[in-house]
Amino acid sequence: FFWRDEYGDLECGVLDWGSFDRAPFCLRFLGCLSGADPQIMMAHEEGIIRCFRDEYHRCGGPDLPLEELLLRYHLAYISFVYESCTWIERDIHKHMTPAELADMTGVLDERFQAAFRVRCRGMTIINAWTYYHMRGNHYKATFDKWAAGKGARFLTEFT
């Protein structure tokens, strides 16, 4: 959606009614960013999160520490990227059989493009895992540092 701010500048935003409830910001970021182009995320992830933080504060919210927002987003991303694989059976295969998927030439195949749920879920899985891989050891190192430090009190022997 678009609107004009107090200076008359045209601004844009995102409405995602699929998760219209209260939840941590970082989980909401996943809904908007997890399917984004991996190269765009490599170049702009921190800037996107910073922009949200700055605008949130400008509009009356507290001045949230950027490092904390990024940490929580990255910790949530770890579980999200693995959980997204469950969409294959829960959603994608309800709209397209494994044989039909295997017969496609790629993501630009017109059958893939025509199947909204298959395309949306499929591209999110592809992009999320590509980005996860592009970050190298980042997510493991982030979790290990958190688990050894301020996250230790939240872990159990079953974690």
SVG drawing of the C-alpha trace seen along z (x, -y; Angstrom):
<svg xmlns="http://www.w3.org/2000/svg" viewBox="-6 -18 37 57">
<polyline fill="none" stroke="black" stroke-width="0.4" points="0.0,0.0 1.1,-3.6 0.6,-6.8 2.1,-10.2 4.1,-11.0 4.1,-14.3 6.5,-15.8 4.4,-14.7 6.8,-12.0 5.3,-8.9 5.9,-5.8 5.0,-2.2 4.2,0.7 3.1,4.3 -0.1,5.7 0.0,9.4 -3.3,10.4 -2.2,14.1 -0.7,13.4 -3.0,10.8 -2.2,11.3 0.2,10.3 3.7,11.8 7.3,10.7 8.6,8.4 11.2,10.9 8.6,13.6 6.7,11.0 9.9,10.2 10.1,13.8 6.7,13.5 7.9,10.7 11.5,11.5 11.9,15.3 10.9,15.6 12.9,12.6 15.6,12.9 18.7,14.2 21.1,11.8 18.9,8.9 18.9,10.2 22.7,10.5 23.0,6.9 20.2,5.4 19.0,7.5 20.5,5.3 19.3,2.2 15.8,3.5 15.7,4.3 17.4,1.0 14.8,-0.9 12.0,0.8 13.6,0.1 14.2,-3.6 10.6,-4.1 9.2,-2.3 11.1,-4.6 10.3,-7.7 6.6,-6.9 6.7,-6.6 8.0,-3.1 11.1,-2.5 14.6,-2.7 15.3,1.0 18.9,2.2 19.6,3.2 21.9,6.0 19.1,7.5 16.6,7.3 19.1,9.0 19.9,11.7 16.3,12.6 15.6,12.5 18.5,14.8 17.5,17.2 14.0,17.3 15.3,17.9 17.0,21.1 13.8,22.8 11.8,21.2 14.1,22.5 13.8,26.1 10.1,25.9 9.4,24.5 10.2,28.0 7.0,29.3 5.1,27.1 6.0,29.6 3.8,32.3 1.3,30.1 0.6,27.7 2.5,28.1 1.6,31.8 -2.0,31.0 -1.9,28.9 0.6,30.7 1.9,34.3 5.6,35.2 5.6,36.6 4.2,33.3 6.9,31.3 9.6,33.7 8.4,33.2 8.9,29.4 11.8,27.6 12.3,25.2 10.7,22.3 9.9,20.6 7.9,23.5 4.4,22.2 2.8,25.0 4.8,23.9 4.0,20.2 0.3,20.9 0.0,22.8 -0.2,19.9 0.3,22.0 3.0,24.2 4.8,21.2 4.6,19.1 5.6,21.9 8.1,23.4 9.9,20.1 10.0,19.3 11.7,22.7 14.1,22.2 15.0,18.7 15.2,19.3 17.5,22.3 19.6,20.5 20.1,17.6 20.8,19.9 23.5,21.5 24.9,18.2 25.4,17.1 27.8,20.0 28.3,20.8 26.6,17.6 23.5,19.2 25.3,22.0 27.8,19.6 25.0,17.2 23.1,20.0 26.2,21.4 27.2,17.9 23.7,17.3 23.4,20.8 26.7,20.4 25.8,16.9 22.4,15.2 20.4,18.1 21.9,20.7 19.2,20.3 16.5,21.1 18.0,24.4 17.3,27.8 19.0,31.2 16.4,31.9 17.3,28.9"/>
</svg>
